[in-house]
Amino acid sequence: MPPRGSRGLLPPLLLVWALAACAARASEITFELPDNAKQCFYEEIAQGTKCTLEFQVITGGHYDVDCRLEDPDGIVLYKEMKKQYDSFTFTASRNGTYKFCFSNEFSTFTHKTVYFDFQVGEDPPLFPSENRVTALTQMESACVSIHEALKSVIDYQTHFRLREAQGRSRAEDLNTRVAYWSIGEAIILLVVSVGQVFLLKSFFSDKRTTATRVGS
């Protein structure tokens, strides 16, 4: 049995989660993009729908990629070359299938890891204003604030995860380079040490041979 005073709190919170589940469509994908490769994605969008494409290269090379967005008629809406990250917002001018592609064709041996978030439409209001004659109650206003705060938290968590993944990739790459450099230094030190030993050995051998010849 819920505590006294909490009965009026449960339905609005359930309403927040239910409406959040019915939010605008969004596609978040992290994928591998091999060298000399191109990957395209397609989305069916209705006319007048506001959309946002956001992407970021997480690992690989100089952390850059080519991005291109086309409408159903093949008209280029967005095109950027060798970008690490970017965001583009547009409103669909007609119904149809929109295509956006990521290209790594300029790279000959480095594959990339790319993250993108493609949002179609906007979140519906928690409490529609149609047929409403009163202002939002204190509980409803709190629900709206919580909903907006949760969306901000999700965005921050996504960006922090991307930064963490990118930082880890750079740290691992740096660690690998340091390890190879250390191995190379160890090999050079070993070669120099062995060379010095043989050089000194040959030097003293020559002196001993010369002294023997002089004595005889």
Secondary structure, 3 states (H helix, E strand, C coil): CCCCCCCCCHHHHHHHHHHHHCCCEEEEEEEEECCCCEEEEEEEECCCCEEEEEEEEEECCCCCEEEEEECCCCCEEEEEEEECEEEEEEECCCCEEEEEEEECCCCCCCCEEEEEEEEECCCCCCCCCCCCCCCCCHHHHHHHHHHHHHHHHHHHHHHHHHHHHHHHHHHHHHHHHHHHHHHHHHHHHHHHHHHHHHHHHHHHHHHHHHHHHHHC
